[in-house]
Amino acid sequence: MARLRIMQRFARWHIWLGWLIGVPFLIWTISGLAMIARPIEETRGDHLRSAIERKIDPAQLAVPRVGEPILSAELIQKPEGPAWIVTTARGARYSYSALDGSLDAPMTQEKARLVAESAYRGDAALAEMRYFAPGEAPMDYRAGRAAWQARFADGTHVYVDDATGEVLALRTSWWRFYDFMWGLHIMDLQGREDMHHPVLILFAALGVAGSMLGCILLFRRRKSRVRTTI
């Protein structure tokens, strides 16, 4: 009799937990299904990225003339030619010509437009160029650096670093939908990066508890059916 009362209590807990975690489970399922609906390469916009394939002759490379200690120097291709992206010891980033070692001129809207159009190989026309100061860019760009946004007619956004001219991100309309679903999945719609917060941990723990109770009740019910058959 005591065992029966315990199982009845487990059954009530299981029902209440089911009501409590039903909505989060539905959100996790729908958002997970949305995120796997298309290949990740299409979500990232790999089919819209255009790489500059101009070859670099090592014999023609010049050392960047930097007047302070540096942490790293990365060689990249730009529409106007090879460039060094230099990160200094204080964390600043600059672009230097790899042909003569001189500091590249500051980015302008026209230069940012050329970089964005070189990085994009879709068919849509360029609709707008906008500048965003650090921390002011839309949710689909979260690098925290000043950047130019090139918005194309098909909804693709190309972000160009204002300091170095690097292509920081290419975001499609589907990527923004995917990002929203990801925020729902981890229950962080504001930053969409924090997977370690009390709400998510609580509902995950309740889900585990509800599942364990369901397994116990299923085993008990199956055992009772076997006895009844015998």
N, C-alpha and C positions, 0 to 999 in steps of 0.2 A: 504493500500500500504506500509506504514512504517513497519507494522508487517511482510509483505512478504519479504521486504528487510532484515530485521533482521534474518528471518529464512534462507534466502539464504546465509547470512554471516555465520550463524551457520553451515550451510552445508559445506561451504568452509573450515572453521576451523576444522570441523570434518574429512574431507578428509585429510587435511595436518597432523593433529594429528595422523590419522590412519597410514600414511606413516612413521611418526616419531617413533611411538611406536610399529610398527608391528614387528620389529626384537626382541626387548626386550620381547614382549608378546610371541613370538615363542620360545625364549630361556627359559622363565619361564615355558611354557607348556611342552616342551620336557624334561627339567631337572626334573620337578615335576613328570612326567610320569615315568622317569627312576628311581627316588627315591622310588616310590611306587610299582615298578615292582616285587619286592621280599619282603617277610616278613622282618621286621626290625630285628628279632631274627637271621635270616640267614645272614643278612648284618653284624651284630655285631660278627658273628662267634660263637654264643652260642653253636651250635652243635659240635664245635671243642674244647670247653673248658673242661678241666678235673679238677675236684676239688679233693683235697686230703681229704679223709674222716676219717683220723686217729683221734680217740677220745682223748681228753685231760682230764687228771685227775687233778682236781683243787688242790688236796692235794699234788701233785708233782710240782706245779708251784713255781718258785723262782722269787723274786723281782729283776728287773734289777739293776745292780750296776752302776748308772750314777753319774758322779761327778759334775753335774751342774743342775740348775733348768730345769724342763721339762714342756711342754704344754700338751702332751698327750702320752699315751702308748697303742698301739693296739696289741691284741694277734692274730697271724695268724699261719697257718700251712705251714711248709716247708718240702721238701723231707726228710731232716735229723731230723725233729721234730718241736715242737712248738717254736715260737720265738716272742719276743716283738719288735714291730717297734716303736721306741721312737722318738718323735719330741721335740727338746730342745727349750728353750726360745729364742735362737738366730736363730731358724729356721732350724738348721741342723737335719738330720735324720740318725738314726743308728739302727742296728739290734742286739738284745741281745738274748742269749739262754734263753728260759723259763724254762729250767731244772736246770741250775745252776746260772743264772743271769749274766754270763760273756758276754763280747762284742764278737760278731761273727767275725771270721777272714774275711779279705777283700775278695771281690768277685774275682774269677778267671774265665777264659774262661770255664774251665771244670765244675765248680760249676754252672755257668750261663747256660751251656748246660743241666745239670741235671734238673734245675728248669724249663727250657723251655720245655723239653721233658715230664716232669711231668704235665705241664699245657696243653699240646696239646694231644688230643686223636684221631687225624686223622690218616690216613694210609700212608701218604707221608713220605719219608725219610728226615732227616735233611741234608740240602745241604751246609749250611755255617753259621759260627758264626762271627759276626763283632762287634767291639767296637766303640761307638760314644761318643765323648766328649759333654758336654753341649752345646746346640745350633747347633750341627752339624748333628743331626739325620735327616732322610728323612721326607718328608711332612706327612707321615701317623703316625708319632709319634711327638707330639708337647708339651710334658711335660716340655722340657727345662732342663732335668736332664741327667747326664751321664748314659748310658744304653748299654746293650749288645743286639744285634739283632740276633735272631735265625731264619734263613730263611729256610722254608721247601719247598720241591719240588712242592707242589701244589700252591705255591704263598703265603702261610700264613707266616706272620711275627709275632714272639713273642718277646716282649721287656721286658728285665729283668733289674731292677734297679741295678746300679753298687754299690751303697752304702748299700742297705738293702736286695737285693735279691728278692724283690717283683716283681710279674708279673704286669707290668704297662699297657700293652696293647696287644691285639691279633687282628691283622689286616689281613683280607682276601683280595684276589684280587678284589672281588666285593665291599668290603668296600672302597678300594681306588678309584674305579670307582664312587661309591656313593659320596665320598668326593669331587671328581672333579665336579660332577653334582651339589652338594650343593654350591661349589664355584661359578659356573655359575649362580645358582638360586639367590644368594645374591650379585652377581657381585663383588666378592672379591676372585680372583683366587690366590692371593699372600698369604694372611693369612688365608682365608676361615673361618673367625670368625666375621668380622665386618659387622653387618647388619644396621649400622647407618652411612651412608656416603652419600655425595651429589648426586652421580650418581644414586644410587638406589632410593633415595627420589625423585629426579627430575622425573625419568621415572614413578615411582608410581603415583606421582601427575598428570603427563600428562595423564596417563592411566585413572585416575578417571575423569579428565576433559573431555577426549574423550568419556568415557562411559556416562557421564551426557548429553553431547551434543547429543549423539546417542539416548538416551531416549527421550529427548525433540523433536528431529526430528521425531522419531517414533510416538510419541503421536500426533504431528501436522499432519503427513501424514495420520494417521488413521482417524483423525477428518475430514480431507478433503475428504477422501473416503466416509465417512458416509454422508456428505453433498451432494456429487455427486450422491449417490444412492437415496437419498430422492428427 
